[in-house]
Amino acid sequence: MPLDHSVSDGPVAPAGQWENLLRALVAGGADGIIVHKGRARGLAPEILKDCALVVHLSASTACSADVDAKVLVGDVEEALALGADAVSVHVNLGSDTERQQLADLGAVARSCDTWGMPLIAMVYPRGPRIDDPRDPALLAHLVNVAADLGADMVKTSVALPLERMAEVVAHSPIPVLAAGGPPDGSDLVEYGAAVMASGCRGLAVGRRIFSSPSPATLVSRLAAVVHGDARTSGDMSMTDDEVGSPYSTIVAGVA
């Protein structure tokens, strides 16, 4: 569950509801949560008893002159001090600052090797040099960049048509996590099942979940898909109320 959106886009949930949201996600079966270091400091230890903590080391905001320019705002040593199980770094291939972002990924990978810290690379085709961000050949290149620079897992976009995501996975020497939900806003659980069938090793869904009125229910259904739970054999369709809008913004009141 990526929950780092509060830096890039704004609040994920009101401050008074943050802990309840986390507890709902963990109760629903989330394997891990991704947050920035400041959020990690305030987590109640019991929340993480059955859920991994991933500290995200990259940042940019929607207010930036270049929203694709990610910078490092933390390091592996800080994540270790917070009890992190892994760290993540964001790279946008095709952006104007790709050169620095690749250097940052390589540097973090070196620190991860020193400390024995698993590394998730969030690598996306974003920027003025990208014509088709869902092109399977481009995504296959991208996952290999992550592997070659030292990542243990790579989170990236899903190819279109979705059936061609299998080509991307076939070219990746490390596990692929599918980022986000269906671009057309269709059923998230059915989409997740199709993504897993392509060979992806997991789902990294944020906004579609934390925007839902029933995040624990939605996480539970997605966890069943990922882990092959018997619940996947039942009716996995979601109502409009359960799914929520894929473009919702939380300012009061999971993607």
PEMOGI-V157850 format. One record per residue. N is the residue number from 1. PHI is phi in radians with two decimals (999 if undefined). D_LAST is the distance of its C-alpha to the last C-alpha in Angstrom with 1 decimal. Layout:
n:N phi:PHI d_last:D_LAST
n:N phi:PHI d_last:D_LAST
This chain:
n:1 phi:999 d_last:8.1
n:2 phi:-1.26 d_last:7.7
n:3 phi:-2.23 d_last:8.7
n:4 phi:-1.52 d_last:10.8
n:5 phi:-1.08 d_last:9.5
n:6 phi:-1.12 d_last:12.5
n:7 phi:-1.44 d_last:14.8
n:8 phi:-1.32 d_last:13.5
n:9 phi:-2.17 d_last:12.4
n:10 phi:2.22 d_last:13.6
n:11 phi:-0.95 d_last:13.2
n:12 phi:-1.40 d_last:10.2
n:13 phi:-2.76 d_last:12.8
n:14 phi:-1.00 d_last:16.6
n:15 phi:-0.96 d_last:18.6
n:16 phi:-1.24 d_last:20.3
n:17 phi:-1.88 d_last:17.2
n:18 phi:-1.03 d_last:15.5
n:19 phi:-1.14 d_last:17.6
n:20 phi:-1.09 d_last:17.2
n:21 phi:-1.10 d_last:13.4
n:22 phi:-1.05 d_last:14.0
n:23 phi:-1.11 d_last:16.7
n:24 phi:-1.14 d_last:14.8
n:25 phi:-1.14 d_last:12.2
n:26 phi:-1.17 d_last:15.4
n:27 phi:-1.09 d_last:17.3
n:28 phi:-1.31 d_last:14.9
n:29 phi:2.00 d_last:15.4
n:30 phi:-1.10 d_last:12.9
n:31 phi:-1.39 d_last:15.1
n:32 phi:-2.84 d_last:14.1
n:33 phi:-2.13 d_last:12.3
n:34 phi:-1.96 d_last:12.2
n:35 phi:-2.42 d_last:13.8
n:36 phi:-1.42 d_last:16.6
n:37 phi:-1.07 d_last:20.1
n:38 phi:-1.13 d_last:20.8
n:39 phi:-1.17 d_last:18.1
n:40 phi:-1.09 d_last:19.4
n:41 phi:-1.07 d_last:22.9
n:42 phi:-1.66 d_last:22.2
n:43 phi:-1.33 d_last:20.6
n:44 phi:-1.17 d_last:22.9
n:45 phi:-0.95 d_last:24.3
n:46 phi:-1.20 d_last:24.0
n:47 phi:-1.11 d_last:20.2
n:48 phi:-1.62 d_last:20.4
n:49 phi:-1.04 d_last:23.1
n:50 phi:-2.09 d_last:21.0
n:51 phi:-2.58 d_last:18.0
n:52 phi:-1.32 d_last:18.1
n:53 phi:-1.86 d_last:17.7
n:54 phi:-1.98 d_last:16.5
n:55 phi:-1.68 d_last:17.6
n:56 phi:-1.49 d_last:16.2
n:57 phi:-1.80 d_last:19.3
n:58 phi:-1.93 d_last:18.3
n:59 phi:-2.73 d_last:17.6
n:60 phi:-2.86 d_last:17.9
n:61 phi:-2.19 d_last:17.2
n:62 phi:-1.19 d_last:16.8
n:63 phi:-1.56 d_last:20.4
n:64 phi:-1.25 d_last:21.8
n:65 phi:-1.14 d_last:24.4
n:66 phi:-2.37 d_last:22.5
n:67 phi:-1.19 d_last:18.7
n:68 phi:-1.54 d_last:18.8
n:69 phi:-1.52 d_last:21.3
n:70 phi:-1.58 d_last:19.8
n:71 phi:-2.18 d_last:22.3
n:72 phi:-1.36 d_last:22.8
n:73 phi:-2.18 d_last:22.7
n:74 phi:-2.82 d_last:23.4
n:75 phi:-2.44 d_last:25.3
n:76 phi:-1.11 d_last:25.6
n:77 phi:-1.09 d_last:28.4
n:78 phi:-1.10 d_last:26.4
n:79 phi:-1.11 d_last:23.6
n:80 phi:-1.05 d_last:26.5
n:81 phi:-1.11 d_last:28.0
n:82 phi:-1.53 d_last:24.8
n:83 phi:1.43 d_last:24.9
n:84 phi:-1.14 d_last:21.9
n:85 phi:-1.58 d_last:21.7
n:86 phi:-2.88 d_last:20.3
n:87 phi:-2.20 d_last:19.3
n:88 phi:-2.35 d_last:17.1
n:89 phi:-2.33 d_last:18.1
n:90 phi:-1.82 d_last:16.6
n:91 phi:-2.29 d_last:18.9
n:92 phi:-1.90 d_last:18.9
n:93 phi:-1.25 d_last:21.6
n:94 phi:1.67 d_last:23.6
n:95 phi:-1.46 d_last:23.1
n:96 phi:-1.18 d_last:26.2
n:97 phi:-1.92 d_last:25.7
n:98 phi:-0.93 d_last:24.9
n:99 phi:-0.97 d_last:28.2
n:100 phi:-1.22 d_last:27.4
n:101 phi:-1.14 d_last:23.9
n:102 phi:-1.15 d_last:25.5
n:103 phi:-1.09 d_last:28.2
n:104 phi:-1.12 d_last:25.7
n:105 phi:-1.06 d_last:24.0
n:106 phi:-1.10 d_last:27.5
n:107 phi:-1.19 d_last:28.6
n:108 phi:-1.15 d_last:25.8
n:109 phi:-1.05 d_last:26.4
n:110 phi:-1.10 d_last:30.1
n:111 phi:-1.14 d_last:29.4
n:112 phi:-1.09 d_last:27.1
n:113 phi:-1.11 d_last:30.1
n:114 phi:-1.11 d_last:32.5
n:115 phi:-1.74 d_last:30.6
n:116 phi:1.22 d_last:29.3
n:117 phi:-1.76 d_last:25.6
n:118 phi:-1.10 d_last:23.0
n:119 phi:-2.19 d_last:21.1
n:120 phi:-1.79 d_last:17.7
n:121 phi:-1.72 d_last:17.8
n:122 phi:-1.66 d_last:14.7
n:123 phi:-2.06 d_last:16.7
n:124 phi:-2.27 d_last:15.9
n:125 phi:-1.51 d_last:18.5
n:126 phi:-2.45 d_last:18.4
n:127 phi:2.47 d_last:21.4
n:128 phi:-1.18 d_last:24.7
n:129 phi:-1.73 d_last:25.9
n:130 phi:-1.84 d_last:23.1
n:131 phi:-1.58 d_last:24.1
n:132 phi:-2.31 d_last:21.7
n:133 phi:-1.21 d_last:18.4
n:134 phi:-1.89 d_last:18.0
n:135 phi:-1.20 d_last:21.6
n:136 phi:-1.01 d_last:22.1
n:137 phi:-1.13 d_last:25.0
n:138 phi:-1.14 d_last:23.2
n:139 phi:-1.18 d_last:20.3
n:140 phi:-1.13 d_last:23.1
n:141 phi:-1.07 d_last:24.7
n:142 phi:-1.08 d_last:21.6
n:143 phi:-1.18 d_last:21.1
n:144 phi:-1.29 d_last:24.8
n:145 phi:-1.03 d_last:24.7
n:146 phi:-1.04 d_last:22.3
n:147 phi:-1.14 d_last:24.7
n:148 phi:-1.19 d_last:27.8
n:149 phi:-1.62 d_last:26.9
n:150 phi:1.96 d_last:26.4
n:151 phi:-1.31 d_last:22.8
n:152 phi:-1.62 d_last:22.5
n:153 phi:-2.51 d_last:19.1
n:154 phi:-2.26 d_last:17.2
n:155 phi:-1.85 d_last:13.6
n:156 phi:-2.66 d_last:13.6
n:157 phi:-1.22 d_last:12.8
n:158 phi:-1.67 d_last:14.0
n:159 phi:-1.18 d_last:17.5
n:160 phi:-2.22 d_last:18.7
n:161 phi:-1.12 d_last:20.3
n:162 phi:-0.99 d_last:18.2
n:163 phi:-1.02 d_last:21.4
n:164 phi:-1.44 d_last:22.2
n:165 phi:-1.12 d_last:19.5
n:166 phi:-1.05 d_last:22.2
n:167 phi:-1.17 d_last:24.3
n:168 phi:-1.11 d_last:21.8
n:169 phi:-1.08 d_last:21.7
n:170 phi:-1.10 d_last:25.5
n:171 phi:-1.67 d_last:26.0
n:172 phi:-1.72 d_last:24.0
n:173 phi:-1.44 d_last:26.1
n:174 phi:-2.23 d_last:23.1
n:175 phi:-1.04 d_last:20.2
n:176 phi:-1.85 d_last:17.3
n:177 phi:-1.84 d_last:13.6
n:178 phi:-1.43 d_last:11.5
n:179 phi:-1.58 d_last:8.7
n:180 phi:1.30 d_last:5.6
n:181 phi:-1.92 d_last:6.7
n:182 phi:-1.12 d_last:10.1
n:183 phi:-1.12 d_last:11.2
n:184 phi:-1.64 d_last:13.3
n:185 phi:1.32 d_last:10.9
n:186 phi:-1.35 d_last:12.9
n:187 phi:-0.98 d_last:12.7
n:188 phi:-1.26 d_last:9.8
n:189 phi:-1.25 d_last:12.3
n:190 phi:-1.08 d_last:15.0
n:191 phi:-1.08 d_last:13.0
n:192 phi:-1.05 d_last:12.2
n:193 phi:-1.10 d_last:15.9
n:194 phi:-1.18 d_last:17.0
n:195 phi:-1.11 d_last:15.2
n:196 phi:-1.12 d_last:16.8
n:197 phi:-1.14 d_last:20.0
n:198 phi:-1.32 d_last:20.1
n:199 phi:1.97 d_last:20.6
n:200 phi:-1.08 d_last:17.3
n:201 phi:-1.70 d_last:17.6
n:202 phi:-3.11 d_last:14.0
n:203 phi:-2.05 d_last:10.3
n:204 phi:-2.14 d_last:8.0
n:205 phi:-2.00 d_last:4.4
n:206 phi:-2.01 d_last:2.8
n:207 phi:-1.05 d_last:2.4
n:208 phi:-1.11 d_last:3.3
n:209 phi:-1.56 d_last:4.9
n:210 phi:-1.28 d_last:6.3
n:211 phi:-1.53 d_last:7.2
n:212 phi:-1.36 d_last:9.0
n:213 phi:-1.16 d_last:12.6
n:214 phi:-2.25 d_last:12.9
n:215 phi:-1.06 d_last:10.2
n:216 phi:-1.11 d_last:13.1
n:217 phi:-1.13 d_last:14.0
n:218 phi:-1.18 d_last:10.8
n:219 phi:-1.07 d_last:10.7
n:220 phi:-1.04 d_last:14.4
n:221 phi:-1.21 d_last:14.2
n:222 phi:-1.22 d_last:12.0
n:223 phi:-1.08 d_last:14.3
n:224 phi:-1.10 d_last:17.2
n:225 phi:-1.16 d_last:16.2
n:226 phi:-1.13 d_last:15.9
n:227 phi:-1.72 d_last:19.0
n:228 phi:1.22 d_last:21.1
n:229 phi:-1.11 d_last:21.5
n:230 phi:-1.05 d_last:24.0
n:231 phi:-1.14 d_last:21.5
n:232 phi:-1.17 d_last:20.3
n:233 phi:-1.46 d_last:23.7
n:234 phi:-1.60 d_last:23.2
n:235 phi:-1.40 d_last:21.4
n:236 phi:-1.76 d_last:17.7
n:237 phi:-1.23 d_last:17.0
n:238 phi:-1.98 d_last:14.8
n:239 phi:-1.37 d_last:16.2
n:240 phi:-1.04 d_last:14.9
n:241 phi:-1.16 d_last:14.8
n:242 phi:-1.26 d_last:12.8
n:243 phi:-1.35 d_last:10.1
n:244 phi:1.32 d_last:10.0
n:245 phi:-1.42 d_last:9.7
n:246 phi:-1.21 d_last:7.1
n:247 phi:-1.99 d_last:8.9
n:248 phi:-1.13 d_last:9.3
n:249 phi:-2.05 d_last:10.5
n:250 phi:-1.60 d_last:11.3
n:251 phi:-2.20 d_last:15.0
n:252 phi:-2.74 d_last:16.5
n:253 phi:1.89 d_last:16.3
n:254 phi:999 d_last:5.5
n:255 phi:999 d_last:0.0
